Amino acid sequence: MRGTVQLTAAALVVAACSTGGGGAAADAGPPRPGGTLVFAVSSDQGCADPQQVQSNDSVYSLRQIVDSLTDRDPVTGDIVPWLATRWSSNADGTAWTFTLREGATFSDGSPVDAAAVKANFDRVPRLGARSSLPKGYLAGYAGTDVAGPTEFTVRFDRPNVQFLQGTSTHSLGLLSPASAARPDDERCAGVIGSGPFTLERYTTDDVTVLAKRPGYDWGSAAFTRPGEALLDRAEFRVVPESGVRSGSLQSGEVDAIASVGQQDEAPLAAAGVELPARPNPGLPFGITFNQDTPLGGDAAVRRAVSLGIDRDEVVAAVYPSQTRRATGPLSSTTPSYADQSALTGYDPAAATAALDAAGWVPGPDGVRARGGQPLTVPLTFAQNIATTRPALELIQQQLRRIGIDLQLREVQISETPLVQQSGDFVAVWGNLTRADPDILRSQFSLEGNNFYRLRPGPVQQVLAAQAAATDPAERSRLAAQAQRLLAEQYVSAPVVELTTVLGVGPDAHDVAFDASSRIQLHDTWKSDAR
């Protein structure tokens, strides 16, 4: 395999969405250097290492400090050069050879060379629970062979077709060898990358400050201009309250905000704020069960929870206007997405029938019970975006109508990976962004993270087969089969597709989405450069 990889037609729907935001460039004049972009986010994952974060609010800032071997064009879906200028694989996808561009350096002065790539990839399998994504990209990693300063081959003990897409992500963004070697928790205090910005300051749950990297000249082919970033600095402030973020943007205290709430759309638009939006590929927001627990292992309970949720009502009541309800284990903009609407619709009659057949009998308070055990489902969640609690409270009401007592258990977003790894949960609420169907294998395979304690079954063989399929059509067929099997087993109750909606004020320009619906600030500039 050689050259570029393209997304399926379904995934290219994102091309019709806005790819960036800001004031009218024609009125502001040509792009100019200087200034500080102040960006308000709703949460912080508690770690400043791109290889150990998954939350969009943390990725927005940390993506700017690391470069990747490749990038993915946000419009075409093509894999394009970044630190690597060429790449190829053997016939079965067990060996990938790359050529690096010359002259790139980390901000500590060390070279971005083949030895640095090896240091990063050798370290990833030893990362902890926070790093499920990069470990999934390197599934079956057998080592990196360095042939010279700019030539290396990454080897796997099994076919790993999805690896190339993984090289375009922040999760495999390269750190300096000194940073990569540090213990996980020390890395969370801050790392060194080769990106267009450096990490100037990080304070947990407060602020992340970035500074322009002088001399940067090895940007992605997806960037719109060469050379250094235009902004001098970028400051990401944690502002949990949606209304406060919106008010800060309207007053000019900040230049842009993340997680625009439904109630804020109209006043922001009326104030002249642009609202660029882009659907996120990967796993939609939903409820996923720990099958090692009595309730999570009960297929009737899982089915009833999924069929008892009125997704259309949740979307209309809580989420921004561009949001879509989930129709299966994958979001509709993910390559090889297959619609499972027939299994994810609202059917309270079928839900109650499933519970009746399984012996769950309504009690005097309306909550079902079996053998004296009430049907109380604890749901673990983190309030990482403003819509989470309102959505879950509405779902709680919907499920109560069919006799399920959903109890909400909030944890800090930094605790979520540890909770999943420990197995100390019955069900969790969350999503995961990735523009590749292999996200299903990394989350639900017995050989992957298997946070949800799935048991052996036909879907395991299908997930492994799609990861090894070098023919795109065959891989899509297998991915669709896996989605069908997961939906039939009600492994999760997918509810809503995450759509990233930003608010961008009139002085900020070219705040661009990348292919994963995160932001890219290399090309961003301010007309009021202060």
Order of alpha helices (4+ residues) and beta strands (2+ residues): beta-alpha-beta-alpha-beta-beta-beta-beta-alpha-alpha-beta-beta-alpha-alpha-alpha-beta-beta-beta-alpha-beta-alpha-beta-beta-alpha-alpha-alpha-beta-beta-beta-beta-alpha-beta-alpha-beta-alpha-alpha-alpha-beta-beta-beta-beta-beta-beta-beta
